[in-house]
Amino acid sequence: LPPRMCCSLSHRQRVIAMSADSIAKGLAGVHVAESAICTVGKAGLGLNYRGYSIEDLAQNSTFEEVAHLMIYGEMPSSRQLAAYKAKLASLRKLPGALCDVLERLPASAHPMDIMRTGCSVMGTLEPEGPANDQRQIADRLIASFGSMLLYWHHWTQHGYRIDTAGLPSDSTAQHFLRLLHFPHFTPSSPDAASMEPNPLHVRALDVSFILYAEHDLAASTFATRVTVSTLADTYSAICTAIGTLRGPLHGGANEAAMILLAKFKDPEDADKGVRDMLKQKELVMGFGHRVYKNGDPRSPIIKEWSRKLSTGPQPPTSLATVPPPVLFAISERVEHLIKTEKKMFPNLDFYSASAYHFLGIPTGFFTPLFVVSRTTGWIAHIVEQRENNRLIRPSAIYTGPEPGPYVPIEKRDDAKKGFKVPAKL
């Protein structure tokens, strides 16, 4: 073969020898930073945010407290929490220019594209600077991401220009569910009192935000740190993270899990369908984890919330195609089957799918909700990377052709390369 068409045997031998010792596919097991933000799967520690266990936070805390912990480095006092919630509430209303852009985005757009575009536009309207630093941007995005998504949704689906300000007393979860289910709500509405999200639903969404807030150097977080290591601005880093999170092997797994569950009419149907998938060696999303080998500690928490929601009150705009208790039973049958056949455990995404479905949240919104929550963790890593920055620039082991002479174009033979000239150009 010509010298530029393959590697020489000696080069391949060198590559094989180097690969065994030097390549970590997917960077598995590679430590690229020191971090005081989160422990994931460490022996005896489990999942902790700045020293607080995920079980304690999910049981006793609120998302706003966890956001403050992530972004500002400490749990807030009662006074600090009240001030922080008031600040977030004041940042929910969207700029008119951003609303104009959202109205021009097609109804067919993926909701994650709306989040990425909204973030980018906000970066042009309210750019990073001395008066708008990384933490201020974090608060603005956490407060307004839900507003962006639902403004676009109600405009493209119903022609409604919703009031995104909401109520000053609303939590992040309450604000989202109010805008989703009550698009005509304004504080002065005569029937405003009847446009109230169910407290059980609000708390379920709030807990899910806590569970999704941070997870060490997951793909989107690592991508965030790579971006800010170049000295790029915060908005660019968050856009990077959103793009990375969109993939079904990361944030999109909860959507894929719901799409799967929605195919089955009962547990027996699910058993047969998933067994067929396993025979075809198809991937069942929502199971397994790179770090957790004996189960994701977040999964039992969100599973219990899914169970509660399956027998609780239905949302104003229910999406149920099978009764909620049946869908939960389907989920349990799939979990049992995958544990038995594949020795794999559900991760956070699997039961988040049914929990969000029971809240009346469209499947396409599952990963955008991940964005609302994980922005807290992304910002924590942005702050930490900038405090001790070095450009992140790994290397690859070259496996391409050996050096060879340049071939003038008139001496390159298309026929030998299997190239056919198109009949029409």
LOTORGU-432074 format. One line per field, with one value per residue (C-alpha): residue number from 1; y, x, z. Coordinates in nm, 4 decimals. Example, Ala and Ser with C-alpha at 12.3 -4.5 7.8 and 13.67 -1.06 7.14 Angstrom:
// residues 2
pos 1, 2
Y -0.4500, -0.1060
X 1.2300, 1.3670
Z 0.7800, 0.7140
This chain:
// residues 425
pos 1, 2, 3, 4, 5, 6, 7, 8, 9, 10, 11, 12, 13, 14, 15, 16, 17, 18, 19, 20, 21, 22, 23, 24, 25, 26, 27, 28, 29, 30, 31, 32, 33, 34, 35, 36, 37, 38, 39, 40, 41, 42, 43, 44, 45, 46, 47, 48, 49, 50, 51, 52, 53, 54, 55, 56, 57, 58, 59, 60, 61, 62, 63, 64, 65, 66, 67, 68, 69, 70, 71, 72, 73, 74, 75, 76, 77, 78, 79, 80, 81, 82, 83, 84, 85, 86, 87, 88, 89, 90, 91, 92, 93, 94, 95, 96, 97, 98, 99, 100, 101, 102, 103, 104, 105, 106, 107, 108, 109, 110, 111, 112, 113, 114, 115, 116, 117, 118, 119, 120, 121, 122, 123, 124, 125, 126, 127, 128, 129, 130, 131, 132, 133, 134, 135, 136, 137, 138, 139, 140, 141, 142, 143, 144, 145, 146, 147, 148, 149, 150, 151, 152, 153, 154, 155, 156, 157, 158, 159, 160, 161, 162, 163, 164, 165, 166, 167, 168, 169, 170, 171, 172, 173, 174, 175, 176, 177, 178, 179, 180, 181, 182, 183, 184, 185, 186, 187, 188, 189, 190, 191, 192, 193, 194, 195, 196, 197, 198, 199, 200, 201, 202, 203, 204, 205, 206, 207, 208, 209, 210, 211, 212, 213, 214, 215, 216, 217, 218, 219, 220, 221, 222, 223, 224, 225, 226, 227, 228, 229, 230, 231, 232, 233, 234, 235, 236, 237, 238, 239, 240, 241, 242, 243, 244, 245, 246, 247, 248, 249, 250, 251, 252, 253, 254, 255, 256, 257, 258, 259, 260, 261, 262, 263, 264, 265, 266, 267, 268, 269, 270, 271, 272, 273, 274, 275, 276, 277, 278, 279, 280, 281, 282, 283, 284, 285, 286, 287, 288, 289, 290, 291, 292, 293, 294, 295, 296, 297, 298, 299, 300, 301, 302, 303, 304, 305, 306, 307, 308, 309, 310, 311, 312, 313, 314, 315, 316, 317, 318, 319, 320, 321, 322, 323, 324, 325, 326, 327, 328, 329, 330, 331, 332, 333, 334, 335, 336, 337, 338, 339, 340, 341, 342, 343, 344, 345, 346, 347, 348, 349, 350, 351, 352, 353, 354, 355, 356, 357, 358, 359, 360, 361, 362, 363, 364, 365, 366, 367, 368, 369, 370, 371, 372, 373, 374, 375, 376, 377, 378, 379, 380, 381, 382, 383, 384, 385, 386, 387, 388, 389, 390, 391, 392, 393, 394, 395, 396, 397, 398, 399, 400, 401, 402, 403, 404, 405, 406, 407, 408, 409, 410, 411, 412, 413, 414, 415, 416, 417, 418, 419, 420, 421, 422, 423, 424, 425
Y 0.0000, 0.3593, 0.5077, 0.7547, 0.4963, 0.3106, 0.3086, 0.1052, -0.2078, -0.0513, 0.2477, 0.0248, -0.1742, 0.1467, 0.2607, -0.0703, -0.0611, 0.2993, 0.2445, -0.0214, 0.2181, 0.5656, 0.5782, 0.6050, 0.5753, 0.8411, 0.9607, 0.6867, 0.6855, 0.9945, 1.2744, 1.6158, 1.8509, 1.8941, 1.9970, 2.0851, 2.0784, 1.7204, 1.3580, 1.0906, 0.7222, 0.7628, 0.4720, 0.5562, 0.8935, 0.8354, 1.1560, 1.4770, 1.8443, 2.0360, 1.7814, 1.7445, 1.4034, 1.3889, 1.2019, 1.4815, 1.7533, 1.5810, 1.5172, 1.8500, 2.1186, 2.3176, 2.3762, 2.7411, 2.6406, 2.3973, 2.6599, 2.8975, 2.6191, 2.5486, 2.9054, 3.0864, 2.7986, 2.7718, 2.6900, 3.0116, 3.1325, 3.2020, 3.5664, 3.4881, 3.2367, 3.4853, 3.7441, 3.4901, 3.3707, 3.7316, 3.7945, 3.4948, 3.6019, 3.9459, 3.7897, 3.5770, 3.8326, 3.8117, 4.1110, 4.2144, 4.1503, 3.7912, 3.7407, 3.8673, 3.6071, 3.3266, 3.4105, 3.3652, 3.0161, 2.7378, 2.5174, 2.2199, 2.3235, 2.0920, 2.2433, 2.2104, 2.4341, 2.6900, 2.6759, 2.7109, 2.9937, 3.1735, 3.1562, 3.2891, 3.5779, 3.6658, 3.6828, 3.9545, 4.1511, 4.1220, 4.0422, 3.9372, 4.2202, 4.3856, 4.4657, 4.1248, 3.8593, 3.4811, 3.4424, 3.7116, 3.5373, 3.2081, 3.3552, 3.5191, 3.1973, 2.9761, 3.2232, 3.2719, 2.9406, 2.8106, 3.1406, 3.1115, 2.7580, 2.8195, 3.1563, 2.9846, 2.6850, 2.8796, 3.1179, 2.8486, 2.6110, 2.8497, 3.2016, 3.3182, 3.5830, 3.4772, 3.6950, 3.5402, 3.7426, 3.5080, 3.5595, 3.6873, 3.4089, 3.1265, 2.8851, 2.7860, 2.4674, 2.6467, 2.9136, 2.6525, 2.4519, 2.7686, 2.8917, 2.5452, 2.4700, 2.8210, 3.0293, 3.2981, 3.3591, 3.7111, 3.8250, 4.0461, 3.7719, 3.7396, 3.3623, 3.3754, 3.1819, 2.8801, 2.8798, 2.7220, 2.4214, 2.1303, 2.1375, 1.7684, 1.8400, 2.1435, 1.9497, 1.6588, 1.8913, 2.0759, 1.7501, 1.6515, 1.9843, 1.9028, 1.5588, 1.6953, 1.9966, 1.8597, 1.5423, 1.6007, 1.6012, 1.4634, 1.5238, 1.8616, 1.9835, 1.8812, 2.0560, 2.3656, 2.3620, 2.3114, 2.6176, 2.8484, 2.7263, 2.9171, 3.2340, 3.2319, 3.4031, 3.2332, 3.2297, 3.0482, 2.7865, 2.7314, 2.7014, 2.4387, 2.2523, 2.2634, 2.1224, 1.8419, 1.7652, 1.7226, 1.3848, 1.0749, 0.9244, 1.2182, 1.4391, 1.3050, 0.9657, 1.0659, 1.1547, 0.8250, 0.6350, 0.7985, 0.7272, 0.3617, 0.3388, 0.5044, 0.2158, -0.0343, -0.0765, -0.2876, -0.4630, -0.7848, -0.5891, -0.4156, -0.7469, -0.8839, -0.5615, -0.5201, -0.8866, -0.8403, -0.5346, -0.7309, -1.0093, -0.7488, -0.6029, -0.2678, -0.0177, 0.0417, 0.4002, 0.5000, 0.2136, 0.1853, 0.4525, 0.5105, 0.5676, 0.3825, 0.0058, -0.0914, 0.1637, 0.5380, 0.6823, 0.9332, 0.6653, 0.5407, 0.9003, 0.9895, 0.6440, 0.7099, 1.0432, 0.8743, 0.6258, 0.9074, 1.0951, 0.7840, 0.7661, 1.1387, 1.4183, 1.4625, 1.7860, 2.0311, 1.9156, 1.5422, 1.3587, 1.0106, 0.7512, 0.4722, 0.5170, 0.6506, 0.3433, 0.1239, 0.3338, 0.3064, -0.0719, -0.0796, 0.1075, -0.1401, -0.4361, -0.2878, -0.2202, -0.5784, -0.7237, -0.5192, -0.5985, -0.9697, -1.0016, -0.7383, -0.6879, -0.3137, -0.0629, 0.2353, 0.5741, 0.9055, 0.9453, 0.6327, 0.7188, 1.0909, 1.0101, 0.8814, 1.1432, 1.4280, 1.2619, 1.2464, 1.6216, 1.6845, 1.7901, 1.7173, 1.4654, 1.7154, 1.9358, 1.6752, 1.7639, 2.1415, 2.0952, 1.9249, 2.2494, 2.4635, 2.2526, 2.1700, 2.5340, 2.5583, 2.2905, 2.4253, 2.7679, 2.6182, 2.4517, 2.7693, 2.9573, 2.6825, 2.6512, 3.0238, 3.0325, 2.7993, 2.7991, 2.6186, 2.5581, 2.2061, 2.0537, 1.6724, 1.4881, 1.2069, 0.9163, 0.9511, 0.6450, 0.7990, 0.7554, 0.7734, 1.0812, 1.0594, 1.2740, 1.5270, 1.4016, 1.6695, 1.6763, 1.5726, 1.2503, 1.1462, 0.8656, 0.8911, 0.5479, 0.3722, 0.5450, 0.4251, 0.7773, 0.8309, 1.1701, 1.2702, 1.2799, 1.6267, 1.8830
X 0.0000, 0.1156, 0.2995, 0.0201, -0.2582, -0.1691, 0.0543, 0.3733, 0.3895, 0.6465, 0.4218, 0.1225, 0.3312, 0.4300, 0.0675, -0.0504, 0.2214, 0.1464, -0.2305, -0.2171, -0.0533, -0.1504, -0.5056, -0.8028, -1.1098, -1.3595, -1.1029, -1.2288, -1.0286, -0.8294, -0.8066, -0.7821, -0.8607, -0.8842, -1.2331, -1.4048, -1.7531, -1.8737, -1.7899, -1.9302, -1.9024, -1.6107, -1.5870, -1.7758, -1.8878, -2.1421, -2.2770, -2.2142, -2.2409, -1.9709, -1.9870, -2.3666, -2.5082, -2.7596, -3.0001, -2.9955, -3.0328, -3.3238, -3.4984, -3.4462, -3.3414, -3.4822, -3.3362, -3.2708, -3.0632, -2.8647, -2.8185, -2.6766, -2.4500, -2.3200, -2.2753, -2.1766, -2.0046, -2.2201, -2.5693, -2.7647, -2.9082, -3.2821, -3.2182, -2.9815, -3.2257, -3.5138, -3.2956, -3.1741, -3.5245, -3.6353, -3.3378, -3.4182, -3.7827, -3.6750, -3.4695, -3.7412, -3.8898, -3.7392, -3.6038, -3.8278, -3.5511, -3.5184, -3.8945, -3.8739, -3.6101, -3.8050, -4.1133, -3.9081, -3.7861, -3.9882, -4.2281, -4.0353, -3.7141, -3.5793, -3.6375, -3.2657, -3.1971, -3.4267, -3.2247, -2.8940, -3.0207, -3.1809, -2.8548, -2.6576, -2.8990, -2.8950, -2.5164, -2.5462, -2.8087, -2.6476, -2.2801, -2.0376, -1.8441, -1.7601, -2.1261, -2.2481, -2.0080, -2.0266, -2.2430, -2.4856, -2.5123, -2.5775, -2.8674, -3.0100, -2.9998, -3.1389, -3.4244, -3.5007, -3.4297, -3.7782, -3.9268, -3.7440, -3.8624, -4.2246, -4.2507, -4.1416, -4.3682, -4.6875, -4.6216, -4.5522, -4.8237, -5.1044, -5.0095, -4.9908, -4.7463, -4.7196, -4.6177, -4.2870, -4.2491, -4.4618, -4.5129, -4.2366, -4.3151, -4.2762, -3.9867, -3.8085, -4.0158, -4.3416, -4.2696, -4.2073, -4.5222, -4.7327, -4.6126, -4.6497, -5.0040, -5.1503, -5.0255, -5.2903, -5.1818, -5.1097, -5.1094, -5.4099, -5.6168, -5.9623, -5.9140, -5.5452, -5.6151, -5.7282, -5.4086, -5.1925, -4.9652, -5.0250, -4.7798, -4.6926, -4.6017, -4.3952, -4.1977, -4.1375, -3.9929, -3.7947, -3.6340, -3.5509, -3.3699, -3.1652, -3.0762, -2.9676, -2.7751, -2.4199, -2.2290, -1.8546, -1.6929, -1.9834, -1.9457, -2.1212, -1.9298, -1.5965, -1.6913, -1.7712, -1.4289, -1.2573, -1.4355, -1.3587, -0.9990, -0.9547, -1.0660, -1.3992, -1.6992, -1.9554, -2.2340, -2.0100, -1.9298, -2.2978, -2.3838, -2.1091, -2.2600, -2.6119, -2.4921, -2.3093, -2.6036, -2.8337, -2.6843, -2.8827, -2.5778, -2.5845, -2.8875, -3.1145, -3.1430, -3.4530, -3.6347, -3.5282, -3.6496, -3.9933, -4.0211, -3.9524, -4.1990, -4.4728, -4.4624, -4.6072, -4.9668, -4.8972, -4.6116, -4.6487, -4.6207, -4.3113, -4.1552, -4.1955, -4.0815, -3.7677, -3.6736, -3.6967, -3.4720, -3.2149, -3.2166, -3.1462, -2.8719, -3.0502, -2.9583, -3.2178, -3.1696, -3.1750, -2.9617, -2.5998, -2.3487, -1.9809, -1.9142, -2.1845, -2.1517, -2.3922, -2.6655, -2.7094, -2.7884, -3.0242, -3.2400, -3.4236, -3.5091, -3.6665, -3.8290, -4.0135, -4.1331, -4.2503, -4.4426, -4.6090, -4.7029, -4.8483, -5.1201, -5.1513, -5.3529, -5.3226, -5.1852, -5.4177, -5.2828, -5.2253, -5.0293, -5.1227, -5.1992, -5.2147, -5.3202, -5.0270, -5.0182, -4.9868, -4.7004, -4.5207, -4.5734, -4.4317, -4.1248, -4.0766, -4.1067, -3.8427, -3.6168, -3.6534, -3.5854, -3.2714, -3.1391, -3.2017, -3.0806, -2.8062, -2.7093, -2.7565, -2.9254, -3.1430, -2.9760, -3.1410, -3.2799, -3.4979, -3.7511, -3.7183, -3.8927, -4.2121, -4.1986, -4.1865, -4.4581, -4.6849, -4.6278, -4.7688, -4.4308, -4.3843, -4.1090, -3.9108, -3.8798, -3.7075, -3.3521, -3.4153, -3.5178, -3.1822, -3.0280, -3.2181, -3.0789, -2.7278, -2.6481, -2.5740, -2.3067, -2.1681, -2.1195, -1.9515, -1.7001, -1.6537, -1.5656, -1.3296, -1.1582, -1.0965, -0.9480, -0.6662, -0.6769, -0.4658, -0.5667, -0.7083, -0.5380, -0.4938, -0.3082, -0.3968, -0.1832, -0.1508, -0.2572, -0.2682, -0.0376, 0.3379, 0.5022, 0.5220, 0.5874, 0.3339, 0.1596, 0.0783, -0.2857, -0.2211, -0.0597, -0.3401, -0.5410, -0.9128, -0.9864, -0.7478, -0.9135, -1.2571, -1.3821, -1.6455, -1.7049, -2.0728, -2.2776, -2.4032, -2.2288
Z 0.0000, -0.0595, 0.2398, 0.3248, 0.3187, 0.6385, 0.9417, 0.9211, 1.1322, 1.3611, 1.4246, 1.4997, 1.7429, 1.9189, 1.9331, 2.0804, 2.3437, 2.4343, 2.4343, 2.7033, 2.9471, 2.8286, 2.6934, 2.9273, 2.7054, 2.8096, 3.0680, 3.3020, 3.6234, 3.5262, 3.7836, 3.6187, 3.9068, 4.2802, 4.3890, 4.7157, 4.5644, 4.5546, 4.6325, 4.4010, 4.4839, 4.7232, 4.9697, 5.2860, 5.1534, 4.8767, 4.7209, 4.9143, 4.8216, 5.0091, 5.2896, 5.3108, 5.2189, 4.9365, 5.1648, 5.4247, 5.1630, 4.9885, 5.3181, 5.4912, 5.2456, 4.9554, 4.6115, 4.6909, 4.9924, 4.7785, 4.5063, 4.7670, 4.8936, 4.5440, 4.4233, 4.7428, 4.9223, 5.2343, 5.3535, 5.4089, 5.7361, 5.7514, 5.6763, 5.3892, 5.2428, 5.2473, 5.0747, 4.8190, 4.7323, 4.6904, 4.4626, 4.2437, 4.2225, 4.1019, 3.8201, 3.6573, 3.4208, 3.0728, 2.8775, 2.5882, 2.3352, 2.4546, 2.4264, 2.0682, 1.9879, 2.1557, 1.9491, 1.6318, 1.7200, 1.5549, 1.7472, 1.6086, 1.7866, 2.0550, 2.4006, 2.4764, 2.1765, 2.3364, 2.6570, 2.4736, 2.2545, 2.5483, 2.7416, 2.4457, 2.3860, 2.7559, 2.7269, 2.4640, 2.6582, 2.9995, 2.9309, 3.1983, 3.3590, 3.6911, 3.7556, 3.6362, 3.7586, 3.7406, 4.0515, 3.9407, 3.6043, 3.7835, 3.9775, 3.6658, 3.4650, 3.7423, 3.7879, 3.4188, 3.2439, 3.3267, 3.2092, 2.8759, 2.8108, 2.9019, 2.7269, 2.4035, 2.4711, 2.5340, 2.2461, 1.9865, 2.1081, 2.2041, 2.0982, 2.4618, 2.5775, 2.9396, 3.2314, 3.3403, 3.6609, 3.8705, 4.2417, 4.4713, 4.7175, 4.4653, 4.4844, 4.1643, 4.1433, 4.2212, 3.9609, 3.6919, 3.7634, 3.7848, 3.4448, 3.2924, 3.4054, 3.4444, 3.1484, 3.2065, 3.5634, 3.6815, 4.0452, 3.9699, 3.8051, 3.9651, 3.9861, 4.0846, 4.4050, 4.2018, 3.9929, 4.2587, 4.1983, 4.4306, 4.7267, 4.6767, 4.3146, 4.4107, 4.6693, 4.4290, 4.1658, 4.4324, 4.5499, 4.1926, 4.1512, 4.4615, 4.3249, 3.9855, 4.1164, 4.1082, 4.0235, 4.0126, 3.6665, 3.4669, 3.0938, 3.0906, 3.3964, 3.2505, 2.9259, 3.1318, 3.2954, 2.9594, 2.8224, 3.1145, 3.1228, 2.7947, 2.9800, 2.7977, 2.9586, 3.1825, 2.9232, 2.6746, 2.9372, 3.0204, 2.6499, 2.6221, 2.9147, 2.7711, 2.4401, 2.6189, 2.8441, 2.5471, 2.4546, 2.5598, 2.7303, 2.9721, 3.0386, 2.7676, 2.9377, 3.1347, 2.8131, 2.6537, 2.9610, 2.9389, 2.5677, 2.6455, 2.9358, 2.7287, 2.4805, 2.7269, 2.8403, 3.1501, 3.3341, 3.1317, 2.8075, 2.9462, 3.0434, 2.6938, 2.5250, 2.7319, 2.6946, 2.3192, 2.3460, 2.5440, 2.2851, 2.0189, 2.2423, 2.2500, 2.5195, 2.7924, 2.9055, 3.2700, 3.4000, 3.5020, 3.5866, 3.5205, 3.8918, 4.0859, 4.0495, 4.3282, 4.2731, 4.2417, 4.5890, 4.4283, 4.2667, 4.5794, 4.6681, 4.3341, 4.3131, 4.6387, 4.5047, 4.1856, 4.3990, 4.5975, 4.2817, 4.1166, 4.3832, 4.4510, 4.2890, 3.9148, 3.7628, 3.5851, 3.2485, 3.2892, 3.0201, 3.1400, 2.8705, 3.1285, 3.4927, 3.6999, 3.9304, 3.6209, 3.4834, 3.8156, 3.8112, 3.4590, 3.5830, 3.8668, 3.6299, 3.3999, 3.6997, 3.8229, 3.4805, 3.4171, 3.7656, 3.7111, 3.3545, 3.3352, 3.7014, 3.6479, 3.8781, 3.7852, 3.7936, 3.8789, 3.5279, 3.5276, 3.7995, 3.7277, 3.4009, 3.5621, 3.8390, 3.5877, 3.3799, 3.6851, 3.7295, 3.3817, 3.2435, 2.8714, 2.8016, 2.5966, 2.9050, 3.1226, 3.0226, 3.0312, 3.3956, 3.4450, 3.3115, 3.5649, 3.8466, 3.7239, 3.6483, 4.0204, 3.9954, 3.6683, 3.8218, 4.1288, 3.8971, 3.6932, 4.0113, 4.1236, 3.7843, 3.7657, 4.1155, 4.0088, 3.6323, 3.3812, 3.0216, 2.9911, 2.6904, 2.6862, 2.4095, 2.1710, 2.0509, 1.6755, 1.4745, 1.1258, 0.8231, 0.8468, 0.6871, 0.3102, 0.0034, -0.1189, -0.4366, -0.6965, -0.7930, -1.1533, -1.0282, -0.7973, -0.9524, -0.8696, -1.0168, -0.7789, -0.4862, -0.5935, -0.6634, -0.9304, -1.0868, -1.0425, -1.3643, -1.2723, -1.0549
